[in-house]
């Protein structure tokens, strides 16, 4: 019963997340299913807070990030919040999300993405910031920002290149085409595919193997493996170019067209 109370208390802490702690595994469920769990400023702020909980709560030995509903993990940053932002505000938007994603990547405990559906734009970037990924056979990955006259802003140009290689990443970034679950497995973007109702269970089986080991050794492995990849200049350039996009007519047209459910007409200005 005490566990139940704790759950309820945790649930009420966040507006856009459901969190639960069981057997030392902390599950964060992004919960805006009517907007396909799109990342607005509240979700980004609350994700940051939940990640700090992972760092600080010694009862947490591993974490899972997943999405609510059976359609989407996260369908991207919330496009409806983009209208009217200028270049500097665009840059700030990218920086705030990127900072949270770096905290995920550099966490001393494993944080794994259980991708239950669309992982697009910021959703794909969130999954890639996690230490590794599993997905359901319904999952689709992609960086479709180019269709909005925009580029990824939460590390997508960098981590997609690291994870699947430059040629495949270039194609995905430049076409905006989606990568289905079996291609994601072939590319090494995910480690396993499961039926939708087995995704969390399979993720927990793997995490249970990790939580029994020395947390000190786990933290050192993560830090050392992270040191094998990454290029600070690349991330900074991405943030800068994301901000620049917000000063273009093409980005205004692309995002307006998405929200008006029509095809954009890009003029290259
Ligand atoms: N930001 C804001 N709202 C979003 C969103 C996003 N990234 N992705 C989906 N939504 C909203 C839709 O506007 C729609 O809202 P409405 O019901 O109020 O009109 C709702 O979520 C359902 O999405 P819808 O597009 O109707 O579902 P679908 O099944 O036809 O298409 C997708 C699903 C994922 C293919 C489509 O939603 C999509 O392309 N999303 C944007 C992906 C993207 O470009 N992400 C990068 C953002 S930088």
Boltz pocket constraint, residues with backbone or C-beta under 6 A from the ligand:
constraints:
  - pocket:
      binder: B
      contacts: [[A, 33], [A, 34], [A, 35], [A, 36], [A, 38], [A, 75], [A, 76], [A, 77], [A, 78], [A, 79], [A, 80], [A, 118], [A, 120], [A, 121], [A, 122], [A, 144], [A, 145], [A, 148], [A, 258], [A, 259]]
      max_distance: 6.0
